Amino acid sequence: MTDKMSTSWSADHIRVSLFGSEAWPIPVETIFSEVVGGVPESTTNKSSVNESSAVGVWNDLRLEVKRTFNRIDFILQVPPSEVAPVPLIKDVQTVIPIFSSLVSKWAAIQAQGVVRIALGCNAFLLSSNVADSYSKLRDLVKVISVDVERFKEFRFQVNLPISSMVSNTITINRLSNWASIVLRSGLISAENTRFFDEQYYVSCTLDVNTDGGRTEPITRESIEKISNELSSICVDILTNGIS
């Protein structure tokens, strides 16, 4: 897997999540504005479930900031398209650290304590056919033996926790879910369904996060460092796989 194109992933979304020591008091539209330096295009509030959302644009991508009790999710996606079956963020290994840094810089200066940080995405690596997908899976998922000739409908999930290099009191969960998939687009009518495009991918769903049992806030000077560590882990998994 030395060819640059063979390790260039896309993603249907990238998510950065912050978990506070208590409920976030800041209005969601203020969070959006402070993070990206612009105003959201729309906001929604569901007071019955203490949930609010602000949606706008960042770097030509759709950004949703969603606040629920002590959790804030920053979700990045490509705007809906009538052309692509699944609109994908390109060159995700470059976007992840930039987006993660954007959020962590904001979090590091907040009065609210952050007890947990999580970074996730649904990533897709383009393949030429099913056999090529399984060949790539074999190179990436090195903790098991992937039989390219025999395996069908492959799905594999594993968490490989490690101690943080920033703080030895923090455990980082490295959860990854791998599969070989086909995305199809087509014309759907009452009479029949005619597919006119078919693309093969290796799918990798990542959730890299600090341990959920922590109750003490992460020190402010460590928030950006830990966020950078999480994004580096995500990029490394996509580029080099798991072993």
PEGICOR-V198124 format. One record per pair of residues at least 24 apart in sequence whose C-alpha atoms are under 6 Angstrom apart, sorted by the first residue. I is the first residue (numbers start at 0). J is the second residue. Records with the same first field share a line. If there is no record, write none. Layout:
I = J  J
This chain:
6 = 238
7 = 90
8 = 90  91  123  124
9 = 87  88  89  90  91  122  123
10 = 87  88  121  122  123
11 = 87  121
12 = 75  76  120
13 = 74  75  119  120
14 = 73  74  118  119
15 = 72  73  117  118
16 = 71  72  116  117
17 = 70  71  116
18 = 69  70  113  114  115
19 = 69  112  113  114
20 = 112  113  114
21 = 69
22 = 68  69
23 = 69
28 = 53
34 = 105
84 = 184
92 = 234
96 = 230
103 = 223
107 = 219  222
112 = 216
113 = 216  217
114 = 216  217
115 = 209
116 = 208  209
117 = 207  208
118 = 206  207
119 = 205  206
120 = 204  205
121 = 204
122 = 202  203
123 = 200  201  202
124 = 200  201
125 = 200
126 = 199  200
128 = 199
132 = 179  201
139 = 240
140 = 240  241
141 = 241  242
142 = 242
153 = 178
154 = 178
170 = 209  210
171 = 208  209
172 = 207  208
173 = 207
174 = 205  206  207
175 = 204  205
176 = 203  204
177 = 202  203
178 = 202
